[in-house]
């Protein structure tokens, strides 16, 4: 039988014993409230511990939580660092999120199309529909690249083909 409380206890024991995968799983438990009371601050702590040891999934989760302001902790510089680590480690969702942050210029982060485009391209090429949407938007608006509505529409269609509903909406609007 599934016992989330027992699982969380084992994850904690593993994390405290040096298992960084245990720290990641314990972060998941605290983020989702599985087997323990939901506690975003503790989730951030465990994700950070695992991220420091280059567990890319933890770096991505840490970036999301810090970008969104989970546990009243919105720390964009740390989110950028976490996403960059995860992206460098091959987590394409992190490349997409980081590219999107640079594209929008989020919470004091400078709007930087030149940084955004390669990150979004990497994410889109790797099958992340939202990255294709944002890449299309960059081309549509000429942010970091020359304005090219034909290429923008192509990226919107790619994102739609990857199952991103907002890309489908953008593709219909781009006609």
Protein Blocks (a to p, Z undefined) as FASTA:
>chain_A
ZZfklmmmmmmmmmmnopaklmmmmmmmmmnopoiacdfklmmmmmmmmmmnopaklmmm
mmmmmmnopghiacfklmmmmmmmmmmnopaklmmmmmmmmmnopghiacdfklmmmmmm
mmmmnopaklmmmmmmmmmnopoiacdfklmmmmmmmmmmnopaklmmmmmmmZZ
